[in-house]
Amino acid sequence: MLSTQLKLLRTGRKISQAKLARTLGISQQAVAKWEKNKSEPPPSTLKMIAEYFDVTNKIKIKKTGNY
């Protein structure tokens, strides 16, 4: 699940939600919502997250039946 993967990647590298948000040019609240599985990042932001954590081929997100 994206929420779990994102939180593990972020906390494993000792990065705050605020720092990740600043790096991606988004709000800290958006990161919190993703980690609580209340919303999902758009594909363009998901790509930036994967590149930031160097896990381009490891993060998957379920979007209406598509992976």
N, CA, C and O atoms as a GROMACS GRO file, in nm:
protein
  268
    1MET      N    1   0.084  -0.118   0.000
    1MET     CA    2   0.000   0.000   0.000
    1MET      C    3   0.089   0.124   0.000
    1MET      O    4   0.187   0.132   0.074
    2LEU      N    5   0.054   0.219  -0.082
    2LEU     CA    6   0.135   0.340  -0.096
    2LEU      C    7   0.155   0.412   0.036
    2LEU      O    8   0.265   0.457   0.066
    3SER      N    9   0.050   0.424   0.116
    3SER     CA   10   0.061   0.498   0.242
    3SER      C   11   0.170   0.439   0.331
    3SER      O   12   0.250   0.513   0.389
    4THR      N   13   0.173   0.308   0.341
    4THR     CA   14   0.274   0.241   0.425
    4THR      C   15   0.413   0.255   0.364
    4THR      O   16   0.510   0.284   0.434
    5GLN      N   17   0.422   0.234   0.233
    5GLN     CA   18   0.553   0.244   0.166
    5GLN      C   19   0.612   0.384   0.180
    5GLN      O   20   0.730   0.400   0.210
    6LEU      N   21   0.529   0.484   0.160
    6LEU     CA   22   0.578   0.621   0.168
    6LEU      C   23   0.627   0.654   0.308
    6LEU      O   24   0.735   0.711   0.324
    7LYS      N   25   0.550   0.617   0.408
    7LYS     CA   26   0.590   0.646   0.546
    7LYS      C   27   0.719   0.573   0.582
    7LYS      O   28   0.807   0.631   0.646
    8LEU      N   29   0.731   0.448   0.542
    8LEU     CA   30   0.853   0.372   0.571
    8LEU      C   31   0.975   0.433   0.502
    8LEU      O   32   1.082   0.444   0.562
    9LEU      N   33   0.959   0.472   0.377
    9LEU     CA   34   1.070   0.535   0.306
    9LEU      C   35   1.111   0.666   0.374
    9LEU      O   36   1.229   0.692   0.395
   10ARG      N   37   1.012   0.746   0.408
   10ARG     CA   38   1.039   0.878   0.466
   10ARG      C   39   1.102   0.865   0.605
   10ARG      O   40   1.204   0.927   0.632
   11THR      N   41   1.041   0.786   0.692
   11THR     CA   42   1.093   0.775   0.829
   11THR      C   43   1.225   0.698   0.833
   11THR      O   44   1.310   0.724   0.918
   12GLY      N   45   1.241   0.604   0.742
   12GLY     CA   46   1.366   0.528   0.735
   12GLY      C   47   1.486   0.616   0.702
   12GLY      O   48   1.600   0.584   0.735
   13ARG      N   49   1.458   0.725   0.636
   13ARG     CA   50   1.565   0.819   0.600
   13ARG      C   51   1.564   0.945   0.687
   13ARG      O   52   1.634   1.042   0.661
   14LYS      N   53   1.481   0.938   0.792
   14LYS     CA   54   1.472   1.047   0.889
   14LYS      C   55   1.436   1.181   0.821
   14LYS      O   56   1.496   1.284   0.850
   15ILE      N   57   1.339   1.175   0.733
   15ILE     CA   58   1.292   1.294   0.662
   15ILE      C   59   1.154   1.328   0.717
   15ILE      O   60   1.067   1.241   0.724
   16SER      N   61   1.134   1.452   0.754
   16SER     CA   62   1.003   1.494   0.806
   16SER      C   63   0.904   1.509   0.690
   16SER      O   64   0.943   1.524   0.574
   17GLN      N   65   0.777   1.506   0.724
   17GLN     CA   66   0.675   1.532   0.624
   17GLN      C   67   0.695   1.671   0.564
   17GLN      O   68   0.680   1.691   0.443
   18ALA      N   69   0.728   1.766   0.649
   18ALA     CA   70   0.748   1.904   0.602
   18ALA      C   71   0.863   1.914   0.503
   18ALA      O   72   0.852   1.983   0.402
   19LYS      N   73   0.974   1.844   0.530
   19LYS     CA   74   1.089   1.850   0.439
   19LYS      C   75   1.055   1.784   0.306
   19LYS      O   76   1.088   1.837   0.200
   20LEU      N   77   0.988   1.669   0.310
   20LEU     CA   78   0.949   1.603   0.186
   20LEU      C   79   0.855   1.694   0.106
   20LEU      O   80   0.869   1.707  -0.015
   21ALA      N   81   0.762   1.756   0.176
   21ALA     CA   82   0.667   1.846   0.109
   21ALA      C   83   0.740   1.962   0.041
   21ALA      O   84   0.710   1.994  -0.074
   22ARG      N   85   0.834   2.024   0.112
   22ARG     CA   86   0.910   2.135   0.053
   22ARG      C   87   0.986   2.089  -0.071
   22ARG      O   88   0.989   2.159  -0.172
   23THR      N   89   1.047   1.974  -0.062
   23THR     CA   90   1.125   1.920  -0.173
   23THR      C   91   1.038   1.898  -0.296
   23THR      O   92   1.080   1.923  -0.409
   24LEU      N   93   0.916   1.849  -0.272
   24LEU     CA   94   0.825   1.819  -0.383
   24LEU      C   95   0.742   1.939  -0.427
   24LEU      O   96   0.675   1.934  -0.530
   25GLY      N   97   0.746   2.047  -0.349
   25GLY     CA   98   0.669   2.166  -0.382
   25GLY      C   99   0.520   2.150  -0.355
   25GLY      O  100   0.436   2.202  -0.428
   26ILE      N  101   0.489   2.076  -0.248
   26ILE     CA  102   0.351   2.052  -0.209
   26ILE      C  103   0.334   2.086  -0.062
   26ILE      O  104   0.430   2.127   0.003
   27SER      N  105   0.214   2.069  -0.009
   27SER     CA  106   0.191   2.099   0.132
   27SER      C  107   0.221   1.978   0.220
   27SER      O  108   0.212   1.864   0.176
   28GLN      N  109   0.257   2.006   0.344
   28GLN     CA  110   0.279   1.898   0.442
   28GLN      C  111   0.150   1.823   0.464
   28GLN      O  112   0.152   1.702   0.490
   29GLN      N  113   0.038   1.892   0.455
   29GLN     CA  114  -0.092   1.828   0.476
   29GLN      C  115  -0.118   1.722   0.369
   29GLN      O  116  -0.180   1.620   0.396
   30ALA      N  117  -0.072   1.748   0.248
   30ALA     CA  118  -0.089   1.649   0.140
   30ALA      C  119  -0.013   1.521   0.173
   30ALA      O  120  -0.065   1.411   0.156
   31VAL      N  121   0.111   1.535   0.219
   31VAL     CA  122   0.191   1.418   0.257
   31VAL      C  123   0.122   1.342   0.369
   31VAL      O  124   0.114   1.219   0.365
   32ALA      N  125   0.071   1.413   0.467
   32ALA     CA  126   0.001   1.349   0.580
   32ALA      C  127  -0.120   1.271   0.530
   32ALA      O  128  -0.145   1.159   0.575
   33LYS      N  129  -0.196   1.328   0.438
   33LYS     CA  130  -0.314   1.258   0.384
   33LYS      C  131  -0.274   1.132   0.309
   33LYS      O  132  -0.342   1.030   0.319
   34TRP      N  133  -0.165   1.139   0.234
   34TRP     CA  134  -0.120   1.020   0.162
   34TRP      C  135  -0.079   0.911   0.260
   34TRP      O  136  -0.112   0.794   0.240
   35GLU      N  137  -0.008   0.949   0.366
   35GLU     CA  138   0.038   0.850   0.463
   35GLU      C  139  -0.076   0.792   0.545
   35GLU      O  140  -0.064   0.681   0.598
   36LYS      N  141  -0.185   0.864   0.556
   36LYS     CA  142  -0.303   0.814   0.629
   36LYS      C  143  -0.403   0.748   0.534
   36LYS      O  144  -0.513   0.711   0.574
   37ASN      N  145  -0.364   0.735   0.408
   37ASN     CA  146  -0.446   0.673   0.305
   37ASN      C  147  -0.580   0.745   0.286
   37ASN      O  148  -0.681   0.683   0.255
   38LYS      N  149  -0.578   0.878   0.305
   38LYS     CA  150  -0.698   0.959   0.285
   38LYS      C  151  -0.706   1.014   0.145
   38LYS      O  152  -0.812   1.056   0.100
   39SER      N  153  -0.594   1.015   0.074
   39SER     CA  154  -0.590   1.056  -0.066
   39SER      C  155  -0.463   0.998  -0.127
   39SER      O  156  -0.378   0.943  -0.057
   40GLU      N  157  -0.452   1.010  -0.258
   40GLU     CA  158  -0.336   0.960  -0.330
   40GLU      C  159  -0.276   1.072  -0.414
   40GLU      O  160  -0.348   1.157  -0.465
   41PRO      N  161  -0.145   1.071  -0.428
   41PRO     CA  162  -0.082   1.174  -0.511
   41PRO      C  163  -0.114   1.151  -0.658
   41PRO      O  164  -0.135   1.037  -0.700
   42PRO      N  165  -0.119   1.259  -0.736
   42PRO     CA  166  -0.136   1.241  -0.880
   42PRO      C  167  -0.014   1.170  -0.938
   42PRO      O  168   0.093   1.171  -0.878
   43PRO      N  169  -0.030   1.108  -1.054
   43PRO     CA  170   0.082   1.033  -1.114
   43PRO      C  171   0.210   1.114  -1.128
   43PRO      O  172   0.319   1.060  -1.108
   44SER      N  173   0.200   1.241  -1.160
   44SER     CA  174   0.322   1.322  -1.176
   44SER      C  175   0.396   1.337  -1.043
   44SER      O  176   0.519   1.335  -1.039
   45THR      N  177   0.322   1.352  -0.935
   45THR     CA  178   0.384   1.363  -0.802
   45THR      C  179   0.437   1.228  -0.757
   45THR      O  180   0.543   1.220  -0.694
   46LEU      N  181   0.366   1.122  -0.788
   46LEU     CA  182   0.412   0.988  -0.755
   46LEU      C  183   0.547   0.961  -0.821
   46LEU      O  184   0.635   0.900  -0.761
   47LYS      N  185   0.562   1.006  -0.944
   47LYS     CA  186   0.689   0.990  -1.014
   47LYS      C  187   0.800   1.067  -0.943
   47LYS      O  188   0.912   1.016  -0.930
   48MET      N  189   0.771   1.189  -0.897
   48MET     CA  190   0.872   1.268  -0.824
   48MET      C  191   0.910   1.199  -0.694
   48MET      O  192   1.027   1.199  -0.656
   49ILE      N  193   0.812   1.141  -0.625
   49ILE     CA  194   0.839   1.070  -0.499
   49ILE      C  195   0.931   0.951  -0.526
   49ILE      O  196   1.031   0.931  -0.456
   50ALA      N  197   0.898   0.873  -0.629
   50ALA     CA  198   0.979   0.756  -0.662
   50ALA      C  199   1.121   0.796  -0.698
   50ALA      O  200   1.216   0.730  -0.657
   51GLU      N  201   1.136   0.903  -0.774
   51GLU     CA  202   1.269   0.949  -0.811
   51GLU      C  203   1.345   1.002  -0.690
   51GLU      O  204   1.465   0.977  -0.676
   52TYR      N  205   1.277   1.075  -0.603
   52TYR     CA  206   1.341   1.130  -0.483
   52TYR      C  207   1.398   1.019  -0.396
   52TYR      O  208   1.509   1.030  -0.345
   53PHE      N  209   1.320   0.911  -0.380
   53PHE     CA  210   1.366   0.800  -0.296
   53PHE      C  211   1.440   0.693  -0.375
   53PHE      O  212   1.480   0.591  -0.320
   54ASP      N  213   1.460   0.716  -0.505
   54ASP     CA  214   1.530   0.624  -0.592
   54ASP      C  215   1.467   0.484  -0.589
   54ASP      O  216   1.535   0.383  -0.577
   55VAL      N  217   1.336   0.483  -0.601
   55VAL     CA  218   1.261   0.357  -0.602
   55VAL      C  219   1.163   0.356  -0.720
   55VAL      O  220   1.050   0.308  -0.707
   56THR      N  221   1.206   0.407  -0.832
   56THR     CA  222   1.119   0.426  -0.947
   56THR      C  223   1.039   0.300  -0.982
   56THR      O  224   0.922   0.311  -1.017
   57ASN      N  225   1.099   0.185  -0.973
   57ASN     CA  226   1.030   0.062  -1.012
   57ASN      C  227   0.966  -0.012  -0.896
   57ASN      O  228   0.912  -0.121  -0.915
   58LYS      N  229   0.971   0.043  -0.776
   58LYS     CA  230   0.922  -0.029  -0.660
   58LYS      C  231   0.790   0.021  -0.605
   58LYS      O  232   0.718  -0.055  -0.542
   59ILE      N  233   0.756   0.147  -0.629
   59ILE     CA  234   0.631   0.200  -0.576
   59ILE      C  235   0.521   0.174  -0.678
   59ILE      O  236   0.534   0.206  -0.796
   60LYS      N  237   0.414   0.116  -0.631
   60LYS     CA  238   0.297   0.094  -0.716
   60LYS      C  239   0.177   0.157  -0.649
   60LYS      O  240   0.169   0.165  -0.527
   61ILE      N  241   0.084   0.201  -0.729
   61ILE     CA  242  -0.036   0.262  -0.675
   61ILE      C  243  -0.156   0.208  -0.752
   61ILE      O  244  -0.153   0.196  -0.874
   62LYS      N  245  -0.260   0.174  -0.678
   62LYS     CA  246  -0.380   0.122  -0.741
   62LYS      C  247  -0.469   0.238  -0.781
   62LYS      O  248  -0.507   0.320  -0.697
   63LYS      N  249  -0.502   0.245  -0.905
   63LYS     CA  250  -0.590   0.350  -0.958
   63LYS      C  251  -0.700   0.282  -1.037
   63LYS      O  252  -0.678   0.238  -1.151
   64THR      N  253  -0.814   0.272  -0.980
   64THR     CA  254  -0.933   0.215  -1.046
   64THR      C  255  -0.900   0.091  -1.128
   64THR      O  256  -0.937   0.081  -1.246
   65GLY      N  257  -0.832  -0.002  -1.066
   65GLY     CA  258  -0.804  -0.128  -1.131
   65GLY      C  259  -0.676  -0.132  -1.213
   65GLY      O  260  -0.637  -0.239  -1.259
   66ASN      N  261  -0.610  -0.019  -1.232
   66ASN     CA  262  -0.485  -0.016  -1.308
   66ASN      C  263  -0.367  -0.005  -1.212
   66ASN      O  264  -0.377   0.058  -1.107
   67TYR      N  265  -0.257  -0.066  -1.248
   67TYR     CA  266  -0.138  -0.058  -1.165
   67TYR      C  267  -0.027   0.009  -1.241
   67TYR      O  268   0.083   0.025  -1.189
   0.00000   0.00000   0.00000
